[in-house]
């Protein structure tokens, strides 16, 4: 029920040209007698692979910078968690104990994979600003998406 280029977690992109086809597929699903949840929200592109690559590059650069200054615990994974803790925050996730069946709501760091490209740009700008504040200048390739979005904001 989705185009092959769409990721299932991203949902289904509904627009006027595929409305009838989606309606037909939903009609087929409903013949089973099952019920379904449909959530309609404005379509936003998820963060890009370019943005994802840049964030991981930065986590490594910040890690090396901090380790050189005696903070041996600052692995790239530690930096990732610290940046997400500081600039993204948490969301509530329900977990189920498979032995007891007990359901528990826990706090979990938000995932950048769920951010839109705009939200990811904002997050990256916060990380870059923080790094600059401690004297760590991060690599920003001149032709990367992050740099292009920065230029557009400056216009």
C-alpha positions in Angstrom: 0.0 0.0 0.0 3.0 2.3 -0.2 5.4 3.2 -3.0 8.6 1.3 -2.9 10.7 4.4 -2.2 8.7 5.3 1.0 9.8 3.9 4.3 7.0 2.2 6.4 7.8 4.3 9.5 7.3 7.5 7.4 3.7 6.5 6.7 1.9 6.9 3.5 2.1 10.0 1.4 -1.4 11.0 0.4 -2.0 13.5 -2.4 -4.7 14.1 -5.0 -3.2 11.8 -7.6 -3.1 8.7 -5.4 -6.3 9.3 -3.4 -8.5 6.8 -5.4 -5.9 4.1 -5.4 -5.4 4.3 -1.6 -9.2 4.3 -1.2 -9.4 1.1 -3.1 -6.7 -0.5 -1.1 -8.3 0.6 2.2 -11.6 -0.8 1.0 -9.9 -4.2 0.4 -8.4 -4.1 4.0 -11.9 -3.4 5.5 -13.4 -6.5 3.9 -11.6 -8.5 6.6 -13.8 -7.0 9.3 -10.7 -5.7 11.2 -10.5 -2.1 12.4 -7.6 0.3 11.6 -6.2 3.5 13.0 -5.5 6.2 10.5 -3.7 9.4 11.5 -3.6 12.3 9.0 -1.0 15.0 9.4 0.8 17.3 7.0 3.6 15.6 5.1 7.1 16.6 6.1 10.3 15.1 4.8 12.3 13.2 7.4 15.9 14.2 8.2 18.2 13.4 5.3 21.0 10.9 5.0 23.3 13.9 4.5 22.2 15.3 7.9 22.5 11.9 9.5 26.1 11.5 8.2 27.0 15.0 9.4 25.7 14.5 12.9 27.8 11.3 13.3 30.9 13.0 11.9 30.3 15.8 14.5 29.9 13.4 17.4 33.3 11.8 16.6 34.9 15.3 16.2 33.5 16.5 19.5 34.5 13.2 21.2 38.1 13.5 20.0 38.2 17.2 21.1 36.9 16.3 24.6 39.2 13.2 25.0 42.2 15.4 24.1 41.2 17.6 27.0 41.2 14.8 29.6 37.5 13.7 29.3 38.3 10.0 28.5 34.6 9.0 28.9 33.4 11.1 26.0 33.0 8.5 23.3 31.1 9.4 20.2 28.1 7.5 21.7 28.4 9.5 24.9 28.5 12.7 22.9 25.4 11.6 20.9 23.4 10.9 24.0 24.6 14.1 25.7 23.6 16.2 22.6 20.2 14.5 22.3 19.6 14.9 26.1 20.5 18.6 25.9 18.8 19.6 22.6 16.1 17.0 21.8 14.9 15.7 25.1 12.8 12.6 25.8 9.6 10.9 24.8 7.4 8.4 26.6 7.6 4.9 25.2 5.5 1.9 26.3 7.5 -1.3 27.0 6.0 -4.7 27.7 7.6 -7.3 29.9 7.4 -10.4 27.8 7.4 -12.7 30.9 4.8 -11.0 33.0 2.9 -9.0 30.4 3.3 -5.9 32.5 3.2 -2.6 30.6 5.4 0.2 31.7 5.8 3.7 30.3 9.5 4.8 30.2 11.4 7.9 29.1 13.6 7.4 26.1 15.8 9.9 24.3 14.1 11.2 21.1 15.4 9.8 17.9 16.8 12.1 15.2 15.3 9.7 12.6 11.9 11.0 13.5 12.8 14.6 12.9 11.9 16.6 9.8 14.7 18.1 7.7 13.9 21.5 9.3 13.9 20.2 12.8 17.2 18.3 12.2 18.8 21.5 10.8 17.7 23.3 14.0 19.2 20.5 16.2 22.4 20.5 14.2 22.7 24.2 14.6 22.4 23.8 18.4 25.1 21.2 18.4 27.4 23.3 16.3 26.8 26.4 18.4 27.6 24.4 21.6 30.7 23.0 20.1 31.9 26.5 19.1 31.2 27.7 22.6 33.8 25.3 24.0 36.3 26.0 21.2 35.6 23.0 19.1 35.2 24.0 15.4 33.3 21.3 13.5 33.8 20.3 9.9 31.0 21.5 7.7 31.6 20.5 4.0 30.9 23.4 1.7 28.6 21.4 -0.5 26.6 19.6 2.2 22.8 20.1 2.8 23.4 21.7 6.2 25.6 24.5 4.7 23.1 25.1 1.9 20.3 25.5 4.5 22.5 27.9 6.5 23.0 30.0 3.3 19.3 30.1 2.6 18.6 31.4 6.2 21.2 34.1 5.7 19.5 35.4 2.5 
